[in-house]
Amino acid sequence: MQSKVFINGQYFDEQDARISVFDHGLLYGNGVFEGIRCYRGEPFRLAEHIDRLFDSAHSIHLAIRLTKDELAAAVAETVKLNELQNAYVRLVVTRGTGPAPGFDPAWACEPSIIIIAAPISLYPPAAYEQGMKLVTASTIRNPDASVSPRVKSLNYLNNILAKLEGMNAGCAEAIMLNQHGDVAECTADNIFVVKTGELRTPAIDAGILVGITRGIVIDLATRENIPVAETCVTRYDLYTADECFITGSAAEIVPIIAIDDRTIGLGKPGPITRRMISAFQELIGGPIANDAIK
């Protein structure tokens, strides 16, 4: 079955899904996006993702020509048309097409809206069962005075360069620091540490994208009576943590067992990490089998 892709109100088979080579999203990374997880055919926390998309768009003066309800309905319909149960949706809004060369936003026509739904590709099962390793990238997170990290923009080169550093070190993810040398986040995930029973994660002003799953974990920890602090986190805090894990819409919750060749805690997923994973799985209705995702 060919995937169906939503482009500006119409559905196309994947081989026919095209945008103009003059689209400012392609030429200049001028646009915003969301990555949305679906469980059992239902987009998860869709309203929160739509709200964040509209906030990102508004902050870069990009008008989305659909209402929030219309856009949410289009996401749900795309998942349904593709007959997907457990999937990942990429929702993209670009500035639109315009003459080239020239990146003047006023030259662009109406924004383009694209929705792609596909089977989800997770980290290997061993990463969730045994944990995985991270390294710290030399590429720092974009400072807020440049492009706010809270804008989920199409220009991901900053993250990609850090991701390449992680891959070159044999790691699937990498940690990014901010301009002050403090921990911000990973290239596609937020990060948490546990120290003496307290859950700690970099504060919003550390230069992070405010992750949907990050917020869920904070809520779940509060419900589980686990103290939570949104605070400054340094590399020293990472190295001396009792536990560590990362969170993201696609990743969910992944234990971290080593950072920059330093073993974290006992070198295996810790008890609070496991509690968070269990609480999250309960929230989504139970673990999703890998063979159901393929």
ChimeraX commands (.cxc) that place a marker at each C-alpha (Angstrom):
marker #1 position 0.00,0.00,0.00 radius 0.5
marker #1 position 1.32,3.43,-0.99 radius 0.5
marker #1 position 1.48,5.99,1.79 radius 0.5
marker #1 position -0.88,8.94,1.50 radius 0.5
marker #1 position 0.65,12.36,2.10 radius 0.5
marker #1 position -1.38,15.48,2.89 radius 0.5
marker #1 position -0.24,18.59,1.00 radius 0.5
marker #1 position -2.32,21.75,1.18 radius 0.5
marker #1 position -5.68,20.07,1.57 radius 0.5
marker #1 position -5.13,17.19,-0.87 radius 0.5
marker #1 position -3.83,13.64,-0.48 radius 0.5
marker #1 position -1.18,12.22,-2.79 radius 0.5
marker #1 position 0.46,8.82,-3.12 radius 0.5
marker #1 position 3.97,9.08,-1.74 radius 0.5
marker #1 position 5.62,8.89,-5.18 radius 0.5
marker #1 position 3.47,11.84,-6.31 radius 0.5
marker #1 position 3.89,13.94,-3.17 radius 0.5
marker #1 position 5.89,17.00,-4.24 radius 0.5
marker #1 position 6.56,20.58,-3.24 radius 0.5
marker #1 position 8.10,23.33,-5.34 radius 0.5
marker #1 position 11.87,23.63,-5.52 radius 0.5
marker #1 position 11.23,27.31,-4.76 radius 0.5
marker #1 position 9.56,26.57,-1.42 radius 0.5
marker #1 position 11.25,28.61,1.30 radius 0.5
marker #1 position 11.16,25.61,3.62 radius 0.5
marker #1 position 13.47,23.78,1.23 radius 0.5
marker #1 position 15.62,26.74,0.24 radius 0.5
marker #1 position 16.08,28.38,3.63 radius 0.5
marker #1 position 14.70,26.11,6.33 radius 0.5
marker #1 position 11.94,28.70,6.75 radius 0.5
marker #1 position 9.15,26.89,8.52 radius 0.5
marker #1 position 8.17,24.87,11.57 radius 0.5
marker #1 position 7.23,21.29,12.32 radius 0.5
marker #1 position 6.01,18.80,14.90 radius 0.5
marker #1 position 6.74,15.11,15.37 radius 0.5
marker #1 position 3.68,13.35,16.78 radius 0.5
marker #1 position 3.50,9.80,18.09 radius 0.5
marker #1 position 0.41,7.66,17.45 radius 0.5
marker #1 position -0.69,4.72,19.58 radius 0.5
marker #1 position -3.36,2.30,18.41 radius 0.5
marker #1 position -4.40,4.64,15.63 radius 0.5
marker #1 position -4.73,7.73,17.83 radius 0.5
marker #1 position -2.35,10.73,17.72 radius 0.5
marker #1 position -0.94,11.10,21.23 radius 0.5
marker #1 position -1.24,14.50,22.96 radius 0.5
marker #1 position -2.28,15.99,19.63 radius 0.5
marker #1 position -3.69,19.22,21.10 radius 0.5
marker #1 position -0.37,19.94,22.85 radius 0.5
marker #1 position 1.56,19.39,19.63 radius 0.5
marker #1 position -0.81,21.63,17.67 radius 0.5
marker #1 position -0.52,24.35,20.32 radius 0.5
marker #1 position 3.28,24.18,20.18 radius 0.5
marker #1 position 3.24,24.30,16.37 radius 0.5
marker #1 position 1.08,27.43,16.40 radius 0.5
marker #1 position 3.34,29.03,19.02 radius 0.5
marker #1 position 6.43,28.28,16.90 radius 0.5
marker #1 position 4.73,29.65,13.79 radius 0.5
marker #1 position 3.49,32.79,15.53 radius 0.5
marker #1 position 6.94,33.50,16.94 radius 0.5
marker #1 position 8.44,33.58,13.42 radius 0.5
marker #1 position 5.50,35.56,12.00 radius 0.5
marker #1 position 4.15,32.62,10.01 radius 0.5
marker #1 position 0.38,32.42,9.65 radius 0.5
marker #1 position -1.16,28.94,9.45 radius 0.5
marker #1 position -4.24,29.12,7.25 radius 0.5
marker #1 position -6.06,26.29,8.99 radius 0.5
marker #1 position -7.54,26.49,12.47 radius 0.5
marker #1 position -6.17,24.30,15.22 radius 0.5
marker #1 position -9.22,22.04,14.99 radius 0.5
marker #1 position -8.93,21.74,11.21 radius 0.5
marker #1 position -5.25,20.88,11.44 radius 0.5
marker #1 position -5.84,18.30,14.18 radius 0.5
marker #1 position -8.58,16.72,12.04 radius 0.5
marker #1 position -6.21,16.55,9.06 radius 0.5
marker #1 position -3.57,14.79,11.17 radius 0.5
marker #1 position -6.09,12.23,12.42 radius 0.5
marker #1 position -7.42,11.66,8.89 radius 0.5
marker #1 position -3.90,11.13,7.51 radius 0.5
marker #1 position -3.23,8.45,10.11 radius 0.5
marker #1 position -6.57,6.81,9.32 radius 0.5
marker #1 position -6.05,6.85,5.54 radius 0.5
marker #1 position -2.67,5.18,5.97 radius 0.5
marker #1 position -4.24,2.47,8.16 radius 0.5
marker #1 position -1.59,2.93,10.80 radius 0.5
marker #1 position -1.85,1.86,14.43 radius 0.5
marker #1 position 1.54,2.74,15.90 radius 0.5
marker #1 position 3.13,5.48,13.88 radius 0.5
marker #1 position 5.00,8.74,13.72 radius 0.5
marker #1 position 3.49,11.82,12.10 radius 0.5
marker #1 position 5.58,14.66,10.72 radius 0.5
marker #1 position 3.50,17.86,10.49 radius 0.5
marker #1 position 5.26,20.60,8.54 radius 0.5
marker #1 position 4.34,24.21,7.78 radius 0.5
marker #1 position 6.65,26.10,5.41 radius 0.5
marker #1 position 6.70,29.78,4.48 radius 0.5
marker #1 position 5.57,28.81,0.97 radius 0.5
marker #1 position 6.97,29.32,-2.50 radius 0.5
marker #1 position 8.61,32.47,-3.79 radius 0.5
marker #1 position 11.07,33.66,-6.42 radius 0.5
marker #1 position 14.68,32.58,-6.06 radius 0.5
marker #1 position 17.24,33.74,-5.24 radius 0.5
marker #1 position 16.05,35.80,-2.34 radius 0.5
marker #1 position 14.82,34.86,1.12 radius 0.5
marker #1 position 12.58,37.87,1.76 radius 0.5
marker #1 position 9.56,36.35,3.55 radius 0.5
marker #1 position 7.29,38.87,1.82 radius 0.5
marker #1 position 8.07,37.19,-1.50 radius 0.5
marker #1 position 6.64,33.84,-0.39 radius 0.5
marker #1 position 3.09,32.88,-1.28 radius 0.5
marker #1 position 0.69,31.10,1.06 radius 0.5
marker #1 position 2.35,28.74,3.57 radius 0.5
marker #1 position 2.44,25.07,2.65 radius 0.5
marker #1 position 1.07,22.44,5.03 radius 0.5
marker #1 position 2.41,18.89,4.78 radius 0.5
marker #1 position 1.46,15.84,6.87 radius 0.5
marker #1 position 3.38,12.56,6.59 radius 0.5
marker #1 position 2.46,9.45,8.57 radius 0.5
marker #1 position 4.74,6.44,8.64 radius 0.5
marker #1 position 5.60,3.41,10.77 radius 0.5
marker #1 position 7.72,4.42,13.72 radius 0.5
marker #1 position 11.42,3.60,13.89 radius 0.5
marker #1 position 12.58,3.27,17.49 radius 0.5
marker #1 position 15.95,2.77,19.07 radius 0.5
marker #1 position 16.82,-0.95,19.23 radius 0.5
marker #1 position 14.99,-2.90,21.97 radius 0.5
marker #1 position 18.31,-3.36,23.78 radius 0.5
marker #1 position 18.49,0.40,24.33 radius 0.5
marker #1 position 15.30,0.29,26.38 radius 0.5
marker #1 position 16.16,-2.89,28.22 radius 0.5
marker #1 position 19.86,-2.30,28.93 radius 0.5
marker #1 position 20.29,1.43,28.38 radius 0.5
marker #1 position 22.56,3.26,25.95 radius 0.5
marker #1 position 25.59,5.52,25.96 radius 0.5
marker #1 position 25.89,9.23,25.14 radius 0.5
marker #1 position 28.67,11.68,24.41 radius 0.5
marker #1 position 28.81,15.44,24.79 radius 0.5
marker #1 position 28.97,17.26,21.47 radius 0.5
marker #1 position 31.23,20.24,20.85 radius 0.5
marker #1 position 28.47,21.83,18.77 radius 0.5
marker #1 position 26.48,23.97,21.20 radius 0.5
marker #1 position 22.75,24.60,21.20 radius 0.5
marker #1 position 21.59,27.72,19.38 radius 0.5
marker #1 position 21.57,30.60,21.89 radius 0.5
marker #1 position 18.19,32.15,22.61 radius 0.5
marker #1 position 19.39,35.52,21.33 radius 0.5
marker #1 position 19.95,33.93,17.89 radius 0.5
marker #1 position 17.04,31.59,17.14 radius 0.5
marker #1 position 15.05,30.52,20.17 radius 0.5
marker #1 position 15.45,26.77,20.79 radius 0.5
marker #1 position 11.75,26.82,21.72 radius 0.5
marker #1 position 10.95,27.27,18.03 radius 0.5
marker #1 position 10.78,23.83,16.41 radius 0.5
marker #1 position 12.04,25.11,13.08 radius 0.5
marker #1 position 12.91,23.32,9.86 radius 0.5
marker #1 position 16.52,24.44,10.21 radius 0.5
marker #1 position 17.96,21.53,12.19 radius 0.5
marker #1 position 21.56,21.82,11.05 radius 0.5
marker #1 position 22.70,22.71,14.56 radius 0.5
marker #1 position 21.23,19.45,15.88 radius 0.5
marker #1 position 22.42,17.44,12.89 radius 0.5
marker #1 position 26.04,18.48,13.39 radius 0.5
marker #1 position 25.85,17.42,17.03 radius 0.5
marker #1 position 24.16,14.17,15.99 radius 0.5
marker #1 position 27.05,13.47,13.61 radius 0.5
marker #1 position 29.48,13.89,16.50 radius 0.5
marker #1 position 27.52,11.31,18.46 radius 0.5
marker #1 position 27.42,8.90,15.55 radius 0.5
marker #1 position 31.16,9.30,14.95 radius 0.5
marker #1 position 31.68,8.33,18.59 radius 0.5
marker #1 position 29.49,5.25,18.17 radius 0.5
marker #1 position 26.49,6.72,19.98 radius 0.5
marker #1 position 22.93,7.09,18.72 radius 0.5
marker #1 position 22.46,10.40,20.52 radius 0.5
marker #1 position 24.59,13.29,21.77 radius 0.5
marker #1 position 24.24,15.89,24.51 radius 0.5
marker #1 position 24.30,19.57,23.56 radius 0.5
marker #1 position 25.50,22.29,25.91 radius 0.5
marker #1 position 24.36,25.90,25.84 radius 0.5
marker #1 position 26.54,28.98,25.39 radius 0.5
marker #1 position 27.32,28.98,29.12 radius 0.5
marker #1 position 28.62,25.41,29.06 radius 0.5
marker #1 position 25.61,24.00,30.91 radius 0.5
marker #1 position 23.57,21.04,29.70 radius 0.5
marker #1 position 20.68,21.96,27.41 radius 0.5
marker #1 position 19.31,18.80,25.78 radius 0.5
marker #1 position 20.16,16.06,23.33 radius 0.5
marker #1 position 19.92,16.48,19.57 radius 0.5
marker #1 position 16.33,15.20,19.47 radius 0.5
marker #1 position 15.48,14.44,23.10 radius 0.5
marker #1 position 15.29,16.09,26.50 radius 0.5
marker #1 position 17.45,14.75,29.32 radius 0.5
marker #1 position 16.83,13.93,32.99 radius 0.5
marker #1 position 19.12,12.86,35.81 radius 0.5
marker #1 position 18.34,11.35,39.20 radius 0.5
marker #1 position 20.38,12.31,42.25 radius 0.5
marker #1 position 19.56,11.14,45.79 radius 0.5
marker #1 position 15.97,10.43,44.82 radius 0.5
marker #1 position 15.32,13.76,43.07 radius 0.5
marker #1 position 14.57,14.05,39.35 radius 0.5
marker #1 position 16.39,16.95,37.69 radius 0.5
marker #1 position 16.15,18.34,34.18 radius 0.5
marker #1 position 17.50,21.51,32.53 radius 0.5
marker #1 position 15.22,24.51,32.95 radius 0.5
marker #1 position 13.50,26.12,29.98 radius 0.5
marker #1 position 15.98,29.01,29.95 radius 0.5
marker #1 position 18.87,26.55,29.50 radius 0.5
marker #1 position 18.11,26.61,25.77 radius 0.5
marker #1 position 15.78,23.66,25.33 radius 0.5
marker #1 position 12.80,22.72,23.27 radius 0.5
marker #1 position 10.01,22.23,25.79 radius 0.5
marker #1 position 9.27,18.59,25.01 radius 0.5
marker #1 position 5.79,17.11,25.24 radius 0.5
marker #1 position 7.18,13.88,26.75 radius 0.5
marker #1 position 9.34,15.95,29.09 radius 0.5
marker #1 position 6.19,17.52,30.49 radius 0.5
marker #1 position 4.51,14.14,30.81 radius 0.5
marker #1 position 7.46,12.77,32.81 radius 0.5
marker #1 position 7.38,15.76,35.16 radius 0.5
marker #1 position 3.65,15.20,35.73 radius 0.5
marker #1 position 4.11,11.46,36.24 radius 0.5
marker #1 position 6.96,11.97,38.69 radius 0.5
marker #1 position 4.84,14.41,40.69 radius 0.5
marker #1 position 2.05,11.85,40.77 radius 0.5
marker #1 position 4.55,9.23,41.95 radius 0.5
marker #1 position 5.72,11.58,44.75 radius 0.5
marker #1 position 9.18,11.90,43.21 radius 0.5
marker #1 position 10.67,15.38,43.75 radius 0.5
marker #1 position 11.31,17.22,40.47 radius 0.5
marker #1 position 13.58,20.22,39.86 radius 0.5
marker #1 position 13.85,22.19,36.62 radius 0.5
marker #1 position 17.27,23.65,37.21 radius 0.5
marker #1 position 20.80,24.19,35.94 radius 0.5
marker #1 position 22.43,20.87,35.03 radius 0.5
marker #1 position 26.17,20.65,34.38 radius 0.5
marker #1 position 28.35,17.89,32.98 radius 0.5
marker #1 position 29.48,17.21,36.53 radius 0.5
marker #1 position 25.82,16.60,37.43 radius 0.5
marker #1 position 25.57,14.14,34.54 radius 0.5
marker #1 position 28.73,12.26,35.46 radius 0.5
marker #1 position 27.81,11.95,39.15 radius 0.5
marker #1 position 24.12,11.14,38.66 radius 0.5
marker #1 position 22.61,8.02,40.15 radius 0.5
marker #1 position 20.48,7.55,37.03 radius 0.5
marker #1 position 19.90,9.24,33.69 radius 0.5
marker #1 position 17.36,8.95,30.91 radius 0.5
marker #1 position 16.23,10.83,27.81 radius 0.5
marker #1 position 12.72,11.55,26.60 radius 0.5
marker #1 position 11.07,12.35,23.28 radius 0.5
marker #1 position 7.90,11.76,21.30 radius 0.5
marker #1 position 9.57,9.13,19.12 radius 0.5
marker #1 position 12.02,7.85,21.74 radius 0.5
marker #1 position 9.57,7.77,24.68 radius 0.5
marker #1 position 11.88,7.12,27.70 radius 0.5
marker #1 position 15.35,5.63,27.16 radius 0.5
marker #1 position 17.74,4.79,30.03 radius 0.5
marker #1 position 21.30,6.14,29.78 radius 0.5
marker #1 position 24.09,4.07,31.34 radius 0.5
marker #1 position 27.23,5.99,30.35 radius 0.5
marker #1 position 28.16,9.53,29.29 radius 0.5
marker #1 position 31.58,10.46,27.88 radius 0.5
marker #1 position 32.87,7.06,29.01 radius 0.5
marker #1 position 31.72,7.67,32.61 radius 0.5
marker #1 position 29.43,4.97,33.95 radius 0.5
marker #1 position 26.17,6.39,35.30 radius 0.5
marker #1 position 25.17,4.88,38.63 radius 0.5
marker #1 position 25.46,1.10,38.48 radius 0.5
marker #1 position 25.66,1.07,34.70 radius 0.5
marker #1 position 22.11,-0.17,34.22 radius 0.5
marker #1 position 18.60,1.32,34.22 radius 0.5
marker #1 position 17.86,2.51,37.76 radius 0.5
marker #1 position 14.70,2.13,39.85 radius 0.5
marker #1 position 13.28,5.63,39.24 radius 0.5
marker #1 position 13.92,5.32,35.51 radius 0.5
marker #1 position 12.05,2.02,35.51 radius 0.5
marker #1 position 9.19,3.60,37.47 radius 0.5
marker #1 position 8.93,6.36,34.89 radius 0.5
marker #1 position 8.92,3.86,32.03 radius 0.5
marker #1 position 6.20,1.78,33.71 radius 0.5
marker #1 position 4.11,4.87,34.46 radius 0.5
marker #1 position 4.45,6.06,30.87 radius 0.5
marker #1 position 3.48,2.66,29.47 radius 0.5
marker #1 position 0.44,2.64,31.73 radius 0.5
marker #1 position -0.50,6.09,30.41 radius 0.5
marker #1 position -0.39,4.96,26.78 radius 0.5
marker #1 position -2.27,1.74,27.52 radius 0.5
marker #1 position 0.61,-0.71,27.88 radius 0.5
marker #1 position 3.87,-1.45,26.04 radius 0.5
marker #1 position 3.82,-1.47,22.25 radius 0.5
marker #1 position 5.23,-4.66,20.73 radius 0.5
marker #1 position 8.01,-4.07,18.24 radius 0.5
marker #1 position 6.46,-6.36,15.66 radius 0.5
marker #1 position 3.31,-4.21,15.73 radius 0.5
marker #1 position 5.35,-1.20,14.69 radius 0.5
marker #1 position 6.90,-2.62,11.56 radius 0.5
marker link #1:1,2 radius 0.2
marker link #1:2,3 radius 0.2
marker link #1:3,4 radius 0.2
marker link #1:4,5 radius 0.2
marker link #1:5,6 radius 0.2
marker link #1:6,7 radius 0.2
marker link #1:7,8 radius 0.2
marker link #1:8,9 radius 0.2
marker link #1:9,10 radius 0.2
marker link #1:10,11 radius 0.2
marker link #1:11,12 radius 0.2
marker link #1:12,13 radius 0.2
marker link #1:13,14 radius 0.2
marker link #1:14,15 radius 0.2
marker link #1:15,16 radius 0.2
marker link #1:16,17 radius 0.2
marker link #1:17,18 radius 0.2
marker link #1:18,19 radius 0.2
marker link #1:19,20 radius 0.2
marker link #1:20,21 radius 0.2
marker link #1:21,22 radius 0.2
marker link #1:22,23 radius 0.2
marker link #1:23,24 radius 0.2
marker link #1:24,25 radius 0.2
marker link #1:25,26 radius 0.2
marker link #1:26,27 radius 0.2
marker link #1:27,28 radius 0.2
marker link #1:28,29 radius 0.2
marker link #1:29,30 radius 0.2
marker link #1:30,31 radius 0.2
marker link #1:31,32 radius 0.2
marker link #1:32,33 radius 0.2
marker link #1:33,34 radius 0.2
marker link #1:34,35 radius 0.2
marker link #1:35,36 radius 0.2
marker link #1:36,37 radius 0.2
marker link #1:37,38 radius 0.2
marker link #1:38,39 radius 0.2
marker link #1:39,40 radius 0.2
marker link #1:40,41 radius 0.2
marker link #1:41,42 radius 0.2
marker link #1:42,43 radius 0.2
marker link #1:43,44 radius 0.2
marker link #1:44,45 radius 0.2
marker link #1:45,46 radius 0.2
marker link #1:46,47 radius 0.2
marker link #1:47,48 radius 0.2
marker link #1:48,49 radius 0.2
marker link #1:49,50 radius 0.2
marker link #1:50,51 radius 0.2
marker link #1:51,52 radius 0.2
marker link #1:52,53 radius 0.2
marker link #1:53,54 radius 0.2
marker link #1:54,55 radius 0.2
marker link #1:55,56 radius 0.2
marker link #1:56,57 radius 0.2
marker link #1:57,58 radius 0.2
marker link #1:58,59 radius 0.2
marker link #1:59,60 radius 0.2
marker link #1:60,61 radius 0.2
marker link #1:61,62 radius 0.2
marker link #1:62,63 radius 0.2
marker link #1:63,64 radius 0.2
marker link #1:64,65 radius 0.2
marker link #1:65,66 radius 0.2
marker link #1:66,67 radius 0.2
marker link #1:67,68 radius 0.2
marker link #1:68,69 radius 0.2
marker link #1:69,70 radius 0.2
marker link #1:70,71 radius 0.2
marker link #1:71,72 radius 0.2
marker link #1:72,73 radius 0.2
marker link #1:73,74 radius 0.2
marker link #1:74,75 radius 0.2
marker link #1:75,76 radius 0.2
marker link #1:76,77 radius 0.2
marker link #1:77,78 radius 0.2
marker link #1:78,79 radius 0.2
marker link #1:79,80 radius 0.2
marker link #1:80,81 radius 0.2
marker link #1:81,82 radius 0.2
marker link #1:82,83 radius 0.2
marker link #1:83,84 radius 0.2
marker link #1:84,85 radius 0.2
marker link #1:85,86 radius 0.2
marker link #1:86,87 radius 0.2
marker link #1:87,88 radius 0.2
marker link #1:88,89 radius 0.2
marker link #1:89,90 radius 0.2
marker link #1:90,91 radius 0.2
marker link #1:91,92 radius 0.2
marker link #1:92,93 radius 0.2
marker link #1:93,94 radius 0.2
marker link #1:94,95 radius 0.2
marker link #1:95,96 radius 0.2
marker link #1:96,97 radius 0.2
marker link #1:97,98 radius 0.2
marker link #1:98,99 radius 0.2
marker link #1:99,100 radius 0.2
marker link #1:100,101 radius 0.2
marker link #1:101,102 radius 0.2
marker link #1:102,103 radius 0.2
marker link #1:103,104 radius 0.2
marker link #1:104,105 radius 0.2
marker link #1:105,106 radius 0.2
marker link #1:106,107 radius 0.2
marker link #1:107,108 radius 0.2
marker link #1:108,109 radius 0.2
marker link #1:109,110 radius 0.2
marker link #1:110,111 radius 0.2
marker link #1:111,112 radius 0.2
marker link #1:112,113 radius 0.2
marker link #1:113,114 radius 0.2
marker link #1:114,115 radius 0.2
marker link #1:115,116 radius 0.2
marker link #1:116,117 radius 0.2
marker link #1:117,118 radius 0.2
marker link #1:118,119 radius 0.2
marker link #1:119,120 radius 0.2
marker link #1:120,121 radius 0.2
marker link #1:121,122 radius 0.2
marker link #1:122,123 radius 0.2
marker link #1:123,124 radius 0.2
marker link #1:124,125 radius 0.2
marker link #1:125,126 radius 0.2
marker link #1:126,127 radius 0.2
marker link #1:127,128 radius 0.2
marker link #1:128,129 radius 0.2
marker link #1:129,130 radius 0.2
marker link #1:130,131 radius 0.2
marker link #1:131,132 radius 0.2
marker link #1:132,133 radius 0.2
marker link #1:133,134 radius 0.2
marker link #1:134,135 radius 0.2
marker link #1:135,136 radius 0.2
marker link #1:136,137 radius 0.2
marker link #1:137,138 radius 0.2
marker link #1:138,139 radius 0.2
marker link #1:139,140 radius 0.2
marker link #1:140,141 radius 0.2
marker link #1:141,142 radius 0.2
marker link #1:142,143 radius 0.2
marker link #1:143,144 radius 0.2
marker link #1:144,145 radius 0.2
marker link #1:145,146 radius 0.2
marker link #1:146,147 radius 0.2
marker link #1:147,148 radius 0.2
marker link #1:148,149 radius 0.2
marker link #1:149,150 radius 0.2
marker link #1:150,151 radius 0.2
marker link #1:151,152 radius 0.2
marker link #1:152,153 radius 0.2
marker link #1:153,154 radius 0.2
marker link #1:154,155 radius 0.2
marker link #1:155,156 radius 0.2
marker link #1:156,157 radius 0.2
marker link #1:157,158 radius 0.2
marker link #1:158,159 radius 0.2
marker link #1:159,160 radius 0.2
marker link #1:160,161 radius 0.2
marker link #1:161,162 radius 0.2
marker link #1:162,163 radius 0.2
marker link #1:163,164 radius 0.2
marker link #1:164,165 radius 0.2
marker link #1:165,166 radius 0.2
marker link #1:166,167 radius 0.2
marker link #1:167,168 radius 0.2
marker link #1:168,169 radius 0.2
marker link #1:169,170 radius 0.2
marker link #1:170,171 radius 0.2
marker link #1:171,172 radius 0.2
marker link #1:172,173 radius 0.2
marker link #1:173,174 radius 0.2
marker link #1:174,175 radius 0.2
marker link #1:175,176 radius 0.2
marker link #1:176,177 radius 0.2
marker link #1:177,178 radius 0.2
marker link #1:178,179 radius 0.2
marker link #1:179,180 radius 0.2
marker link #1:180,181 radius 0.2
marker link #1:181,182 radius 0.2
marker link #1:182,183 radius 0.2
marker link #1:183,184 radius 0.2
marker link #1:184,185 radius 0.2
marker link #1:185,186 radius 0.2
marker link #1:186,187 radius 0.2
marker link #1:187,188 radius 0.2
marker link #1:188,189 radius 0.2
marker link #1:189,190 radius 0.2
marker link #1:190,191 radius 0.2
marker link #1:191,192 radius 0.2
marker link #1:192,193 radius 0.2
marker link #1:193,194 radius 0.2
marker link #1:194,195 radius 0.2
marker link #1:195,196 radius 0.2
marker link #1:196,197 radius 0.2
marker link #1:197,198 radius 0.2
marker link #1:198,199 radius 0.2
marker link #1:199,200 radius 0.2
marker link #1:200,201 radius 0.2
marker link #1:201,202 radius 0.2
marker link #1:202,203 radius 0.2
marker link #1:203,204 radius 0.2
marker link #1:204,205 radius 0.2
marker link #1:205,206 radius 0.2
marker link #1:206,207 radius 0.2
marker link #1:207,208 radius 0.2
marker link #1:208,209 radius 0.2
marker link #1:209,210 radius 0.2
marker link #1:210,211 radius 0.2
marker link #1:211,212 radius 0.2
marker link #1:212,213 radius 0.2
marker link #1:213,214 radius 0.2
marker link #1:214,215 radius 0.2
marker link #1:215,216 radius 0.2
marker link #1:216,217 radius 0.2
marker link #1:217,218 radius 0.2
marker link #1:218,219 radius 0.2
marker link #1:219,220 radius 0.2
marker link #1:220,221 radius 0.2
marker link #1:221,222 radius 0.2
marker link #1:222,223 radius 0.2
marker link #1:223,224 radius 0.2
marker link #1:224,225 radius 0.2
marker link #1:225,226 radius 0.2
marker link #1:226,227 radius 0.2
marker link #1:227,228 radius 0.2
marker link #1:228,229 radius 0.2
marker link #1:229,230 radius 0.2
marker link #1:230,231 radius 0.2
marker link #1:231,232 radius 0.2
marker link #1:232,233 radius 0.2
marker link #1:233,234 radius 0.2
marker link #1:234,235 radius 0.2
marker link #1:235,236 radius 0.2
marker link #1:236,237 radius 0.2
marker link #1:237,238 radius 0.2
marker link #1:238,239 radius 0.2
marker link #1:239,240 radius 0.2
marker link #1:240,241 radius 0.2
marker link #1:241,242 radius 0.2
marker link #1:242,243 radius 0.2
marker link #1:243,244 radius 0.2
marker link #1:244,245 radius 0.2
marker link #1:245,246 radius 0.2
marker link #1:246,247 radius 0.2
marker link #1:247,248 radius 0.2
marker link #1:248,249 radius 0.2
marker link #1:249,250 radius 0.2
marker link #1:250,251 radius 0.2
marker link #1:251,252 radius 0.2
marker link #1:252,253 radius 0.2
marker link #1:253,254 radius 0.2
marker link #1:254,255 radius 0.2
marker link #1:255,256 radius 0.2
marker link #1:256,257 radius 0.2
marker link #1:257,258 radius 0.2
marker link #1:258,259 radius 0.2
marker link #1:259,260 radius 0.2
marker link #1:260,261 radius 0.2
marker link #1:261,262 radius 0.2
marker link #1:262,263 radius 0.2
marker link #1:263,264 radius 0.2
marker link #1:264,265 radius 0.2
marker link #1:265,266 radius 0.2
marker link #1:266,267 radius 0.2
marker link #1:267,268 radius 0.2
marker link #1:268,269 radius 0.2
marker link #1:269,270 radius 0.2
marker link #1:270,271 radius 0.2
marker link #1:271,272 radius 0.2
marker link #1:272,273 radius 0.2
marker link #1:273,274 radius 0.2
marker link #1:274,275 radius 0.2
marker link #1:275,276 radius 0.2
marker link #1:276,277 radius 0.2
marker link #1:277,278 radius 0.2
marker link #1:278,279 radius 0.2
marker link #1:279,280 radius 0.2
marker link #1:280,281 radius 0.2
marker link #1:281,282 radius 0.2
marker link #1:282,283 radius 0.2
marker link #1:283,284 radius 0.2
marker link #1:284,285 radius 0.2
marker link #1:285,286 radius 0.2
marker link #1:286,287 radius 0.2
marker link #1:287,288 radius 0.2
marker link #1:288,289 radius 0.2
marker link #1:289,290 radius 0.2
marker link #1:290,291 radius 0.2
marker link #1:291,292 radius 0.2
marker link #1:292,293 radius 0.2
marker link #1:293,294 radius 0.2
view
